[in-house]
Amino acid sequence: MDCKSSDTLPGPRTEDRLPHTAEAAVKIVIVGGFGVGKTTMVGSVSEIRPLTTEETMTQAGIGVDDDYGSASKTATTVAMDFGRISITDELVLYLFGTPGQERFWFLWNGLFEGALGAVVLVDTRRLEVSFDVMGRLEERGVPFVVAVNSFPDAPRHPVADLRAALDLPEEIPIVDCDVRRRASSRDVLLTLTRFLHSLAAKGALA
């Protein structure tokens, strides 16, 4: 079964019904710290109008929430983002974006339930916020890939250096992406599906 090329993406999102050819659906979670681009990724790649639970940020969060980038960020996810993308005519991914603010992390357990895999979005300006995220996935036994979101002022590092900084084994893929671009976000999801397929082939996928 060949995956559709990211160069031939479907047109405008005008159809919310599940394709009649769909035979399998997989739950994927998009995780990461505050402001790394989870909502943007779900919105850019979803073939249906995404469901978001963003609320306006207020002064009540000062001293409680991560305020990195708050000068330009005016809303934050408080429950989840939801979208859908067809990887092939038969395989559909349901996407769940998690809230990044630590005070909403109690919702993650429910979002992880039944997830086959995850994308960990990383901002190289704040690598440290990724450690707890990956730790939670490892505790739940959820396989994941790491996607480094391209921010204009973010430093770039060789993959080997990032792998060492994040303490990741060689088998976990690390890819660059721009979550504002639909093709780039889709390629991250294709990387995850290939990784999950390789794990299944080795009998390492529960």
C-alpha positions in Angstrom: 0.0 0.0 0.0 1.7 3.2 -1.2 1.3 6.5 0.7 0.0 9.5 -1.2 2.8 11.9 -2.1 2.9 15.1 -0.1 3.3 16.9 -3.4 -0.3 16.0 -4.4 -2.3 17.1 -1.5 -6.1 17.2 -1.7 -7.7 20.6 -2.4 -9.8 22.8 -0.1 -11.4 21.2 2.9 -15.0 21.1 1.8 -15.9 17.6 2.9 -16.2 16.5 6.6 -17.6 13.0 6.0 -15.2 10.0 6.4 -14.2 8.7 2.9 -16.2 5.6 2.0 -13.0 3.8 1.1 -11.6 4.1 4.7 -10.9 0.7 6.3 -8.7 1.7 9.3 -8.5 4.6 11.6 -5.6 5.4 13.9 -5.4 7.9 16.8 -2.3 10.1 16.9 -1.4 12.7 19.5 0.5 15.9 18.8 2.4 16.9 22.0 4.9 19.5 23.1 5.4 22.5 25.4 3.5 25.7 25.3 3.7 27.6 22.0 5.6 25.0 20.0 3.0 24.9 17.2 0.6 22.0 18.0 -2.6 23.9 17.2 -1.0 25.2 14.0 0.1 21.8 12.9 -3.4 20.2 13.4 -5.0 23.2 11.6 -2.6 23.1 8.7 -2.8 19.4 7.9 -6.4 18.5 8.8 -8.7 17.8 5.8 -11.7 18.8 7.9 -12.3 22.0 9.7 -10.3 21.4 12.9 -11.9 21.5 16.4 -10.0 23.8 18.7 -10.4 24.7 22.4 -8.4 27.8 22.5 -9.1 30.5 25.1 -7.7 34.0 25.3 -4.7 34.3 27.6 -5.3 36.7 30.5 -3.2 38.2 33.3 -4.4 35.4 35.6 -1.9 33.1 34.0 1.1 35.4 34.9 3.4 33.5 37.2 1.5 30.3 36.6 2.0 29.5 33.0 5.0 29.4 30.7 5.1 33.0 29.4 7.6 32.3 26.6 6.6 34.1 23.5 3.5 35.6 25.2 4.1 39.0 23.5 2.9 37.5 20.3 0.7 34.6 21.5 -2.8 35.6 22.6 -4.6 32.3 23.0 -3.8 28.8 24.4 -5.3 25.4 24.1 -7.1 24.4 27.3 -8.5 20.9 26.3 -7.5 19.6 22.9 -7.3 20.2 19.2 -8.9 17.7 16.9 -8.4 17.0 13.1 -8.3 14.3 10.5 -6.1 13.4 7.6 -6.3 10.5 5.1 -2.8 9.1 4.6 -4.1 6.6 1.9 -7.6 5.9 0.6 -7.8 3.2 3.3 -5.9 4.7 6.2 -7.2 7.7 8.2 -5.4 9.4 11.1 -7.4 11.1 13.8 -5.2 13.9 15.3 -5.4 15.1 18.9 -3.4 18.1 19.9 -2.6 18.3 23.6 -2.6 21.5 25.8 0.9 22.8 26.4 0.4 24.6 29.6 1.5 22.5 32.5 -1.7 23.1 34.6 -3.7 21.4 31.9 -1.5 18.3 31.7 -3.9 16.2 33.8 -6.0 16.0 30.5 -3.1 14.2 28.7 -3.9 10.7 30.2 -7.3 10.7 28.5 -5.9 11.9 25.2 -3.1 9.2 25.3 -5.7 6.5 25.7 -5.9 4.4 22.6 -3.2 6.4 20.8 -1.0 4.3 18.4 1.7 6.9 18.2 2.7 10.5 18.8 4.5 13.5 17.3 6.6 15.5 19.8 7.0 19.1 18.5 10.2 20.7 19.6 11.4 24.3 19.8 15.2 24.4 19.8 15.1 27.6 21.9 13.5 25.6 24.7 14.6 22.0 24.4 14.2 21.5 28.2 10.4 21.6 28.0 10.4 18.4 25.9 11.9 16.2 28.6 8.7 15.8 30.6 6.6 15.4 27.4 8.7 12.5 26.2 8.9 11.0 29.7 5.1 10.8 29.8 5.0 9.1 26.4 7.6 6.6 27.5 5.7 5.9 30.7 2.6 5.1 28.7 4.5 3.1 26.1 3.4 5.4 23.2 5.9 5.3 20.3 6.9 8.8 19.0 8.9 10.7 16.5 10.4 14.2 17.2 9.6 17.1 14.8 11.7 20.2 15.1 9.5 23.2 14.3 11.3 25.9 12.3 11.0 29.2 14.1 12.8 32.2 12.4 15.0 33.0 15.4 15.5 29.5 16.6 19.1 28.0 16.5 19.7 25.1 14.1 21.7 22.1 15.3 22.9 18.9 13.6 20.6 15.9 14.2 23.3 14.1 16.1 23.6 17.0 18.6 19.8 17.2 19.1 19.7 13.5 19.6 22.3 13.7 22.3 20.7 16.7 24.0 17.3 15.0 24.1 18.9 11.7 25.1 17.1 9.8 22.3 18.0 6.3 21.0 19.1 6.0 17.3 15.9 4.4 16.2 13.6 7.3 17.1 13.3 9.6 14.0 14.1 13.3 14.2 12.8 15.5 11.4 12.7 19.2 10.6 9.3 20.8 9.8 7.4 24.0 9.3 4.0 23.3 10.9 2.5 26.3 9.0 3.0 24.3 5.7 0.5 21.5 5.1 3.0 19.4 3.1 5.6 19.7 5.8 3.2 18.6 8.6 1.9 15.8 6.4 5.5 14.5 5.9 6.0 14.4 9.7 2.9 12.2 10.0 4.2 10.0 7.2 7.4 9.6 9.1 5.5 8.5 12.1 3.4 6.0 10.2 6.6 4.5 8.7 8.1 4.3 12.1 5.0 2.6 13.5 5.1 0.2 10.6 8.7 -0.7 11.3 7.9 -1.3 14.9 5.0 -3.6 14.0 7.3 -5.5 11.6 9.7 -6.1 14.4 6.9 -7.1 16.8 7.7 -4.2 19.0 4.3 -2.5 18.7 1.8 -3.4 21.4 
